[in-house]
Structures are given as C-alpha cells and as structure tokens.
Amino acid sequence: MPSVLSTKILTPPQKNLLINAGLSLIEYNAIQIEVLELAQECYKDHYPHAIVTSQKAAELIKHFSIGKCYCVGDKTALSLKDYGFLVEAKANNTKELAEKILTNYHNNSFVFFGSQQSRPELSEMLLESGIDLKEFFVYKTHLIPKQFNRSFDAVLCFSPSGVDSLFKLNASLDSSLICIGNTTATQARDYSKRVYVSSKTSVESLIVKAVQLLTPN
C-alpha cells in the first residue's frame, strides 16, 4: 500500500479521499502560526490596494478597511470574498501575481499583508520595478521539526516553511514531494528533484495529484 505523509492535519473528508484510494496516511503539523500585533494606527487606516498571499493573512485582516485585494490562490480569494472584500486580481503564485501587478496595476501603491517568513520574490520584483510597497507582517511561522525513521512514497507540502520544517530532521528523506503551489514547489526543489505541483492551490487538488501519482492505474 503506497504511503503518504501530510505535513498538515487534514479534515476527515480530506483523509477519506486518500484512504478510499488505497493509500496509507501519516499526518502532523509541521508549522505553528503566531499572530503578530500591529501598531494600533494600522487597524484604523484605509488601504486602497492590498496584497494578500494566504488564507491566514486574509483571516487576520478581515476587519480592516481595504479597497481592492490582489491575492494568491483560489482559497485565499474565496476567504477574502467571504469577508466582504473585492478581489481585483488573483494568481497561482507570488511571481505570477507580481507580473500581473506590474503589467496592469503599476501606477498604484500597495500594502502587503502576510507572514514574516514569506518568500521574497513578490516584494523584490515590485520594489525593483519602482512600485510603492509597504509590508505589514501579521503572523510569524514557527517550525515544528519531527523525525521519521521510515520512508514514504509521497509527502504533501503546503508551504515553504512546512518544507523547511520537514527536512530539518529528515535530510535524507527520499520521497516525491507534492506541493500545493509553485511557491512551495520552489522551496521543495532545494531538497529534492522529485517535486510535483497540484493543478489548483487547494488541499483537495493536492490530494488528487497524490492519488494520480501513486495509483496510476
């Protein structure tokens, strides 16, 4: 029976997708989120153009005054819409979002809301092109390393930080790394050549990719 390691605790329906496909599952949380406090005035300001790259960031700014949002991932976009925000642009990864902003919205000033450990591609691309950008870090990611004295056919990877946490104590792990998006995949390629990316940035799409890879027939 092919084995899967998930670096995030899955919901019961998500687990069933794997188990019903004949896969065994081990799961744990590879990271822990710490919410950061912003200066009080940050909560009172209005932000005409906000960049949001994760569902967690969307949750933490849900009471902010924001004009338009520019985001990464379907789930982040849905969360923002659920909180009543207008999603002006959506991309599959941070590089693609930066390219959209540079092409279509380069005259605007932006505020980025995200993790202190966010990969730098987006901010670097915008700042190097002269875009006015401020960064507000609303949460911090802590690694929770765990050693596994066994092999897995595939590992489900949900964030760059989760990938780093996985390999902190498992440097010799030889598994297919299935990633939820290109940003996570970029980090995964630092550790493995067997990296795959889900077709959409959702947990369900990631699981479908794992099932296709491990049960080709």
Solvent accessible surface area in square Angstrom, and as a share of the most:
residue,aa,sasa,rsa
1,M,173,0.77
2,P,41,0.26
3,S,11,0.07
4,V,0,0.00
5,L,0,0.00
6,S,0,0.00
7,T,7,0.04
8,K,88,0.37
9,I,81,0.41
10,L,8,0.04
11,T,68,0.39
12,P,94,0.59
13,P,90,0.56
14,Q,22,0.10
15,K,56,0.24
16,N,75,0.38
17,L,82,0.41
18,L,0,0.00
19,I,94,0.48
20,N,125,0.64
21,A,33,0.26
22,G,34,0.33
23,L,3,0.01
24,S,40,0.26
25,L,35,0.17
26,I,73,0.37
27,E,44,0.20
28,Y,16,0.06
29,N,73,0.37
30,A,0,0.00
31,I,44,0.23
32,Q,110,0.49
33,I,62,0.31
34,E,75,0.33
35,V,76,0.44
36,L,39,0.20
37,E,149,0.67
38,L,28,0.14
39,A,54,0.41
40,Q,119,0.53
41,E,107,0.48
42,C,14,0.08
43,Y,84,0.32
44,K,158,0.67
45,D,70,0.36
46,H,107,0.48
47,Y,11,0.04
48,P,73,0.46
49,H,34,0.15
50,A,0,0.00
51,I,0,0.00
52,V,0,0.00
53,T,28,0.16
54,S,27,0.17
55,Q,90,0.40
56,K,61,0.26
57,A,0,0.00
58,A,0,0.00
59,E,70,0.31
60,L,45,0.22
61,I,0,0.00
62,K,79,0.34
63,H,161,0.72
64,F,17,0.07
65,S,52,0.33
66,I,20,0.10
67,G,29,0.28
68,K,74,0.31
69,C,0,0.00
70,Y,1,0.00
71,C,0,0.00
72,V,17,0.10
73,G,5,0.05
74,D,41,0.21
75,K,66,0.28
76,T,7,0.04
77,A,5,0.04
78,L,99,0.49
79,S,18,0.11
80,L,0,0.00
81,K,116,0.49
82,D,121,0.63
83,Y,78,0.30
84,G,68,0.66
85,F,22,0.09
86,L,101,0.50
87,V,26,0.15
88,E,61,0.28
89,A,11,0.08
90,K,84,0.36
91,A,3,0.02
92,N,79,0.41
93,N,18,0.09
94,T,17,0.10
95,K,109,0.46
96,E,50,0.22
97,L,0,0.00
98,A,0,0.00
99,E,75,0.33
100,K,73,0.31
101,I,0,0.00
102,L,48,0.24
103,T,98,0.57
104,N,95,0.49
105,Y,43,0.16
106,H,96,0.43
107,N,136,0.70
108,N,41,0.21
109,S,60,0.38
110,F,3,0.01
111,V,16,0.09
112,F,9,0.04
113,F,0,0.00
114,G,0,0.00
115,S,10,0.07
116,Q,85,0.38
117,Q,75,0.33
118,S,45,0.29
119,R,58,0.21
120,P,69,0.43
121,E,46,0.21
122,L,6,0.03
123,S,17,0.11
124,E,85,0.38
125,M,46,0.21
126,L,0,0.00
127,L,94,0.47
128,E,148,0.66
129,S,66,0.43
130,G,66,0.64
131,I,10,0.05
132,D,82,0.43
133,L,20,0.10
134,K,126,0.54
135,E,71,0.32
136,F,47,0.19
137,F,70,0.29
138,V,5,0.03
139,Y,16,0.06
140,K,66,0.28
141,T,13,0.08
142,H,71,0.32
143,L,67,0.33
144,I,70,0.35
145,P,48,0.30
146,K,98,0.41
147,Q,109,0.48
148,F,29,0.12
149,N,139,0.71
150,R,117,0.43
151,S,82,0.53
152,F,6,0.03
153,D,63,0.33
154,A,0,0.00
155,V,0,0.00
156,L,0,0.00
157,C,1,0.00
158,F,30,0.13
159,S,27,0.17
160,P,28,0.18
161,S,16,0.10
162,G,4,0.04
163,V,0,0.00
164,D,40,0.21
165,S,0,0.00
166,L,0,0.00
167,F,11,0.05
168,K,129,0.55
169,L,87,0.43
170,N,10,0.05
171,A,91,0.71
172,S,110,0.71
173,L,25,0.13
174,D,108,0.56
175,S,2,0.01
176,S,7,0.05
177,L,0,0.00
178,I,0,0.00
179,C,0,0.00
180,I,30,0.15
181,G,9,0.08
182,N,63,0.32
183,T,30,0.18
184,T,5,0.03
185,A,0,0.00
186,T,54,0.31
187,Q,28,0.12
188,A,0,0.00
189,R,132,0.48
190,D,106,0.55
191,Y,93,0.35
192,S,22,0.14
193,K,205,0.87
194,R,101,0.37
195,V,21,0.12
196,Y,76,0.29
197,V,39,0.22
198,S,8,0.05
199,S,102,0.66
200,K,125,0.53
201,T,21,0.12
202,S,14,0.09
203,V,14,0.08
204,E,66,0.30
205,S,15,0.10
206,L,0,0.00
207,I,1,0.01
208,V,76,0.43
209,K,62,0.26
210,A,0,0.00
211,V,37,0.21
212,Q,113,0.50
213,L,56,0.28
214,L,31,0.15
215,T,47,0.28
216,P,108,0.68
217,N,189,0.97
